[in-house]
Amino acid sequence: MKKFLIAAGAATLAGALTASPASAAPTVLDFTGNACDAGACTTGNAIAQSYGDSAGVDVSYATFTFTGNPTALDARYWDVGYGDLVGVIWAGTNQTDFSGRITLTALPGYEISLLSFDIATYLNNSAESPVLIESLGGTGIFDDVVDTLSPGHNHITVNSAYFTDGIALNWGPDAFNVGLDNIAFDVRAIDGTGPIPEPATWAMLILGFGAAGSVLRRRRPVAA
């Protein structure tokens, strides 16, 4: 019995020390609530740069030209018309020259994984759209032309690795006619502590170490 308790305590301790980093529920950018500079979004409002920010991630939104140069244009909100999605992010001023970018920057002590997103076109205008996803350090994650599945939408599953720098999601150069919604990502701590053991786990640890101490005391040689 004592051997079992010692083994159980050691195994539980090992599990506690090697537990995976703590992770909260995934975040989904669906552009509801106070997602715009004006608070609650109406069609044409600029997406707020603070929307989606948390203790572990800074989220930002930008518009780029076809050649990859940043612009002063805001990424904006639209309510309906992009496939069957309700509330999307789009970018630019015409159908052919602008890309949108959503940047997920990991804050110190955290790492990020991009899970999935929805993509659709406005009034059936773009059957396909280029999508480029990479870490902020330049590691490629996804690079393809995806179908917008008009008149519905396409759900793209990514499930990327975790990155300590962050991830950039780019689409376009038809980001004026192509919108994104339900961008899901996961942020988790990497401070090495892992999840805090449950009370039952601590009880098993204490019981195991107590049994180990009892066995060691009984094995001490008795003086002549």
C-alpha positions as YAML, in Angstrom:
chain: A
units: angstrom
residues:
- id: 1
  name: MET
  ca: [0.00, 0.00, 0.00]
- id: 2
  name: LYS
  ca: [2.82, 2.39, 0.92]
- id: 3
  name: LYS
  ca: [4.61, 1.64, -2.34]
- id: 4
  name: PHE
  ca: [1.40, 2.45, -4.18]
- id: 5
  name: LEU
  ca: [1.00, 5.76, -2.37]
- id: 6
  name: ILE
  ca: [4.60, 6.74, -3.08]
- id: 7
  name: ALA
  ca: [4.23, 5.89, -6.75]
- id: 8
  name: ALA
  ca: [0.92, 7.72, -6.97]
- id: 9
  name: GLY
  ca: [2.35, 10.80, -5.30]
- id: 10
  name: ALA
  ca: [5.37, 10.84, -7.59]
- id: 11
  name: ALA
  ca: [3.23, 10.35, -10.68]
- id: 12
  name: THR
  ca: [0.88, 13.13, -9.64]
- id: 13
  name: LEU
  ca: [3.79, 15.47, -8.96]
- id: 14
  name: ALA
  ca: [5.27, 14.70, -12.36]
- id: 15
  name: GLY
  ca: [1.94, 15.41, -13.99]
- id: 16
  name: ALA
  ca: [1.62, 18.72, -12.15]
- id: 17
  name: LEU
  ca: [5.14, 19.80, -13.12]
- id: 18
  name: THR
  ca: [4.77, 18.83, -16.79]
- id: 19
  name: ALA
  ca: [1.21, 20.06, -17.31]
- id: 20
  name: SER
  ca: [0.61, 21.94, -20.53]
- id: 21
  name: PRO
  ca: [0.44, 25.77, -20.40]
- id: 22
  name: ALA
  ca: [-2.78, 27.22, -19.07]
- id: 23
  name: SER
  ca: [-5.30, 28.12, -21.76]
- id: 24
  name: ALA
  ca: [-8.60, 29.95, -21.51]
- id: 25
  name: ALA
  ca: [-11.55, 29.41, -23.83]
- id: 26
  name: PRO
  ca: [-10.84, 30.41, -27.45]
- id: 27
  name: THR
  ca: [-11.61, 33.99, -28.47]
- id: 28
  name: VAL
  ca: [-13.96, 34.58, -31.42]
- id: 29
  name: LEU
  ca: [-14.00, 37.90, -33.26]
- id: 30
  name: ASP
  ca: [-17.59, 38.08, -34.50]
- id: 31
  name: PHE
  ca: [-17.83, 41.89, -34.54]
- id: 32
  name: THR
  ca: [-20.81, 42.06, -32.22]
- id: 33
  name: GLY
  ca: [-21.08, 44.33, -29.21]
- id: 34
  name: ASN
  ca: [-18.76, 47.35, -29.02]
- id: 35
  name: ALA
  ca: [-16.50, 46.25, -31.88]
- id: 36
  name: CYS
  ca: [-16.28, 49.64, -33.62]
- id: 37
  name: ASP
  ca: [-14.86, 53.06, -32.82]
- id: 38
  name: ALA
  ca: [-18.42, 54.29, -32.37]
- id: 39
  name: GLY
  ca: [-19.19, 51.46, -29.92]
- id: 40
  name: ALA
  ca: [-21.82, 49.13, -31.31]
- id: 41
  name: CYS
  ca: [-21.21, 48.75, -35.05]
- id: 42
  name: THR
  ca: [-23.35, 50.03, -37.87]
- id: 43
  name: THR
  ca: [-22.55, 49.53, -41.54]
- id: 44
  name: GLY
  ca: [-19.40, 51.38, -42.61]
- id: 45
  name: ASN
  ca: [-18.00, 51.99, -39.10]
- id: 46
  name: ALA
  ca: [-14.27, 51.52, -38.51]
- id: 47
  name: ILE
  ca: [-13.34, 48.46, -36.45]
- id: 48
  name: ALA
  ca: [-11.89, 49.57, -33.10]
- id: 49
  name: GLN
  ca: [-8.20, 48.76, -32.67]
- id: 50
  name: SER
  ca: [-8.96, 47.63, -29.13]
- id: 51
  name: TYR
  ca: [-11.56, 45.05, -30.20]
- id: 52
  name: GLY
  ca: [-10.40, 41.57, -29.19]
- id: 53
  name: ASP
  ca: [-7.56, 42.73, -26.93]
- id: 54
  name: SER
  ca: [-6.98, 40.76, -23.73]
- id: 55
  name: ALA
  ca: [-4.30, 40.14, -21.12]
- id: 56
  name: GLY
  ca: [-2.33, 37.96, -23.56]
- id: 57
  name: VAL
  ca: [-2.91, 39.45, -27.00]
- id: 58
  name: ASP
  ca: [-3.07, 42.76, -28.84]
- id: 59
  name: VAL
  ca: [-5.37, 42.63, -31.88]
- id: 60
  name: SER
  ca: [-5.08, 45.19, -34.68]
- id: 61
  name: TYR
  ca: [-6.78, 45.76, -38.03]
- id: 62
  name: ALA
  ca: [-5.28, 47.35, -41.15]
- id: 63
  name: THR
  ca: [-5.71, 47.93, -44.87]
- id: 64
  name: PHE
  ca: [-2.86, 47.41, -47.36]
- id: 65
  name: THR
  ca: [-2.47, 48.14, -51.05]
- id: 66
  name: PHE
  ca: [-2.09, 45.34, -53.57]
- id: 67
  name: THR
  ca: [1.69, 45.86, -53.46]
- id: 68
  name: GLY
  ca: [1.76, 45.38, -49.68]
- id: 69
  name: ASN
  ca: [2.07, 48.99, -48.57]
- id: 70
  name: PRO
  ca: [0.10, 50.07, -45.49]
- id: 71
  name: THR
  ca: [-2.57, 52.74, -45.95]
- id: 72
  name: ALA
  ca: [-4.33, 55.18, -43.66]
- id: 73
  name: LEU
  ca: [-7.63, 53.43, -44.39]
- id: 74
  name: ASP
  ca: [-9.44, 51.67, -41.56]
- id: 75
  name: ALA
  ca: [-10.76, 48.14, -41.80]
- id: 76
  name: ARG
  ca: [-14.54, 48.44, -41.56]
- id: 77
  name: TYR
  ca: [-17.74, 46.67, -40.57]
- id: 78
  name: TRP
  ca: [-20.66, 45.58, -42.78]
- id: 79
  name: ASP
  ca: [-23.87, 44.04, -41.52]
- id: 80
  name: VAL
  ca: [-25.43, 41.84, -44.25]
- id: 81
  name: GLY
  ca: [-24.77, 41.04, -47.90]
- id: 82
  name: TYR
  ca: [-21.49, 39.13, -47.58]
- id: 83
  name: GLY
  ca: [-22.84, 35.67, -48.33]
- id: 84
  name: ASP
  ca: [-25.01, 34.52, -45.46]
- id: 85
  name: LEU
  ca: [-22.77, 36.01, -42.78]
- id: 86
  name: VAL
  ca: [-24.03, 38.71, -40.43]
- id: 87
  name: GLY
  ca: [-21.41, 41.28, -39.47]
- id: 88
  name: VAL
  ca: [-18.04, 41.06, -41.27]
- id: 89
  name: ILE
  ca: [-14.76, 42.93, -41.53]
- id: 90
  name: TRP
  ca: [-13.76, 44.27, -44.97]
- id: 91
  name: ALA
  ca: [-11.13, 46.71, -46.28]
- id: 92
  name: GLY
  ca: [-10.24, 49.08, -49.13]
- id: 93
  name: THR
  ca: [-12.06, 51.30, -51.61]
- id: 94
  name: ASN
  ca: [-12.33, 49.14, -54.74]
- id: 95
  name: GLN
  ca: [-12.56, 45.53, -55.84]
- id: 96
  name: THR
  ca: [-8.99, 44.85, -56.96]
- id: 97
  name: ASP
  ca: [-6.35, 46.89, -55.12]
- id: 98
  name: PHE
  ca: [-6.65, 46.34, -51.37]
- id: 99
  name: SER
  ca: [-5.91, 43.63, -48.83]
- id: 100
  name: GLY
  ca: [-7.09, 43.43, -45.24]
- id: 101
  name: ARG
  ca: [-4.98, 42.29, -42.32]
- id: 102
  name: ILE
  ca: [-5.84, 41.13, -38.82]
- id: 103
  name: THR
  ca: [-2.76, 40.93, -36.60]
- id: 104
  name: LEU
  ca: [-2.71, 38.94, -33.36]
- id: 105
  name: THR
  ca: [0.36, 40.04, -31.39]
- id: 106
  name: ALA
  ca: [1.29, 37.87, -28.42]
- id: 107
  name: LEU
  ca: [2.14, 39.79, -25.27]
- id: 108
  name: PRO
  ca: [5.10, 38.72, -23.07]
- id: 109
  name: GLY
  ca: [4.46, 35.36, -21.43]
- id: 110
  name: TYR
  ca: [1.81, 34.22, -23.92]
- id: 111
  name: GLU
  ca: [1.52, 32.39, -27.24]
- id: 112
  name: ILE
  ca: [-1.21, 32.30, -29.89]
- id: 113
  name: SER
  ca: [-2.77, 29.75, -32.24]
- id: 114
  name: LEU
  ca: [-5.19, 30.68, -35.05]
- id: 115
  name: LEU
  ca: [-8.03, 28.15, -35.12]
- id: 116
  name: SER
  ca: [-10.48, 29.08, -37.89]
- id: 117
  name: PHE
  ca: [-12.42, 31.83, -39.69]
- id: 118
  name: ASP
  ca: [-15.35, 32.34, -42.06]
- id: 119
  name: ILE
  ca: [-15.01, 34.04, -45.47]
- id: 120
  name: ALA
  ca: [-17.69, 35.24, -47.89]
- id: 121
  name: THR
  ca: [-18.17, 37.61, -50.82]
- id: 122
  name: TYR
  ca: [-20.44, 40.62, -51.21]
- id: 123
  name: LEU
  ca: [-23.42, 39.98, -53.50]
- id: 124
  name: ASN
  ca: [-21.65, 37.07, -55.24]
- id: 125
  name: ASN
  ca: [-18.86, 39.32, -56.61]
- id: 126
  name: SER
  ca: [-15.75, 37.23, -55.81]
- id: 127
  name: ALA
  ca: [-15.85, 33.47, -56.27]
- id: 128
  name: GLU
  ca: [-12.34, 33.03, -54.82]
- id: 129
  name: SER
  ca: [-9.92, 35.09, -52.74]
- id: 130
  name: PRO
  ca: [-6.22, 34.76, -51.83]
- id: 131
  name: VAL
  ca: [-5.54, 34.19, -48.14]
- id: 132
  name: LEU
  ca: [-2.08, 34.37, -46.55]
- id: 133
  name: ILE
  ca: [-1.47, 33.49, -42.90]
- id: 134
  name: GLU
  ca: [1.97, 33.63, -41.32]
- id: 135
  name: SER
  ca: [3.61, 34.19, -37.96]
- id: 136
  name: LEU
  ca: [4.96, 37.67, -37.28]
- id: 137
  name: GLY
  ca: [8.41, 36.11, -37.59]
- id: 138
  name: GLY
  ca: [7.65, 35.00, -41.14]
- id: 139
  name: THR
  ca: [6.78, 31.34, -40.62]
- id: 140
  name: GLY
  ca: [4.23, 30.25, -43.20]
- id: 141
  name: ILE
  ca: [0.96, 28.85, -41.90]
- id: 142
  name: PHE
  ca: [-1.49, 29.03, -44.82]
- id: 143
  name: ASP
  ca: [-1.17, 30.37, -48.36]
- id: 144
  name: ASP
  ca: [-3.93, 29.56, -50.83]
- id: 145
  name: VAL
  ca: [-6.80, 30.86, -52.92]
- id: 146
  name: VAL
  ca: [-10.02, 29.86, -51.19]
- id: 147
  name: ASP
  ca: [-13.57, 29.57, -52.47]
- id: 148
  name: THR
  ca: [-16.03, 31.99, -50.89]
- id: 149
  name: LEU
  ca: [-18.83, 29.46, -51.49]
- id: 150
  name: SER
  ca: [-21.23, 32.15, -52.64]
- id: 151
  name: PRO
  ca: [-24.05, 32.72, -51.84]
- id: 152
  name: GLY
  ca: [-23.18, 31.14, -48.49]
- id: 153
  name: HIS
  ca: [-19.75, 31.25, -46.84]
- id: 154
  name: ASN
  ca: [-16.68, 29.10, -46.45]
- id: 155
  name: HIS
  ca: [-15.45, 27.98, -43.03]
- id: 156
  name: ILE
  ca: [-11.67, 27.63, -43.05]
- id: 157
  name: THR
  ca: [-10.09, 25.47, -40.33]
- id: 158
  name: VAL
  ca: [-6.47, 26.41, -39.58]
- id: 159
  name: ASN
  ca: [-5.49, 25.00, -36.15]
- id: 160
  name: SER
  ca: [-2.01, 26.47, -36.41]
- id: 161
  name: ALA
  ca: [0.89, 25.86, -34.08]
- id: 162
  name: TYR
  ca: [1.34, 28.29, -31.17]
- id: 163
  name: PHE
  ca: [3.58, 31.29, -31.78]
- id: 164
  name: THR
  ca: [5.16, 33.54, -29.16]
- id: 165
  name: ASP
  ca: [5.44, 36.48, -31.56]
- id: 166
  name: GLY
  ca: [1.96, 36.39, -33.07]
- id: 167
  name: ILE
  ca: [0.05, 35.70, -36.28]
- id: 168
  name: ALA
  ca: [-1.07, 37.86, -39.23]
- id: 169
  name: LEU
  ca: [-4.17, 36.91, -41.25]
- id: 170
  name: ASN
  ca: [-4.17, 38.60, -44.69]
- id: 171
  name: TRP
  ca: [-6.83, 38.41, -47.39]
- id: 172
  name: GLY
  ca: [-7.21, 40.17, -50.73]
- id: 173
  name: PRO
  ca: [-6.49, 42.11, -52.99]
- id: 174
  name: ASP
  ca: [-10.28, 41.90, -53.14]
- id: 175
  name: ALA
  ca: [-10.82, 42.67, -49.45]
- id: 176
  name: PHE
  ca: [-13.37, 45.30, -50.49]
- id: 177
  name: ASN
  ca: [-15.70, 42.59, -51.77]
- id: 178
  name: VAL
  ca: [-14.58, 39.76, -49.48]
- id: 179
  name: GLY
  ca: [-15.32, 39.85, -45.77]
- id: 180
  name: LEU
  ca: [-14.24, 37.74, -42.80]
- id: 181
  name: ASP
  ca: [-16.17, 36.76, -39.70]
- id: 182
  name: ASN
  ca: [-15.88, 34.49, -36.65]
- id: 183
  name: ILE
  ca: [-12.08, 34.60, -36.46]
- id: 184
  name: ALA
  ca: [-11.27, 32.10, -33.68]
- id: 185
  name: PHE
  ca: [-7.92, 31.97, -31.90]
- id: 186
  name: ASP
  ca: [-6.47, 30.59, -28.69]
- id: 187
  name: VAL
  ca: [-4.15, 32.42, -26.28]
- id: 188
  name: ARG
  ca: [-2.30, 30.56, -23.54]
- id: 189
  name: ALA
  ca: [0.29, 31.40, -20.91]
- id: 190
  name: ILE
  ca: [3.83, 30.08, -21.34]
- id: 191
  name: ASP
  ca: [5.27, 31.04, -17.94]
- id: 192
  name: GLY
  ca: [5.94, 27.37, -17.19]
- id: 193
  name: THR
  ca: [3.66, 27.12, -14.18]
- id: 194
  name: GLY
  ca: [0.84, 25.37, -15.99]
- id: 195
  name: PRO
  ca: [-2.60, 25.01, -14.42]
- id: 196
  name: ILE
  ca: [-2.81, 25.15, -10.62]
- id: 197
  name: PRO
  ca: [-3.37, 21.61, -9.26]
- id: 198
  name: GLU
  ca: [-6.85, 20.85, -7.93]
- id: 199
  name: PRO
  ca: [-7.32, 20.34, -4.14]
- id: 200
  name: ALA
  ca: [-7.63, 16.57, -4.69]
- id: 201
  name: THR
  ca: [-4.28, 16.59, -6.46]
- id: 202
  name: TRP
  ca: [-2.62, 18.39, -3.55]
- id: 203
  name: ALA
  ca: [-4.16, 15.85, -1.15]
- id: 204
  name: MET
  ca: [-2.67, 12.97, -3.14]
- id: 205
  name: LEU
  ca: [0.73, 14.69, -3.20]
- id: 206
  name: ILE
  ca: [0.75, 15.21, 0.56]
- id: 207
  name: LEU
  ca: [-0.43, 11.64, 1.21]
- id: 208
  name: GLY
  ca: [2.23, 10.22, -1.08]
- id: 209
  name: PHE
  ca: [5.06, 12.23, 0.46]
- id: 210
  name: GLY
  ca: [3.87, 11.36, 3.96]
- id: 211
  name: ALA
  ca: [3.96, 7.67, 3.13]
- id: 212
  name: ALA
  ca: [7.41, 8.04, 1.59]
- id: 213
  name: GLY
  ca: [8.70, 9.71, 4.76]
- id: 214
  name: SER
  ca: [7.22, 6.95, 6.93]
- id: 215
  name: VAL
  ca: [8.95, 4.22, 4.91]
- id: 216
  name: LEU
  ca: [12.29, 6.01, 5.00]
- id: 217
  name: ARG
  ca: [12.09, 6.44, 8.78]
- id: 218
  name: ARG
  ca: [11.38, 2.70, 9.29]
- id: 219
  name: ARG
  ca: [14.37, 1.74, 7.14]
- id: 220
  name: ARG
  ca: [16.90, 3.73, 9.18]
- id: 221
  name: PRO
  ca: [19.44, 1.42, 10.88]
- id: 222
  name: VAL
  ca: [18.99, 0.95, 14.60]
- id: 223
  name: ALA
  ca: [22.06, 1.74, 16.71]
- id: 224
  name: ALA
  ca: [23.57, -1.25, 18.53]
...
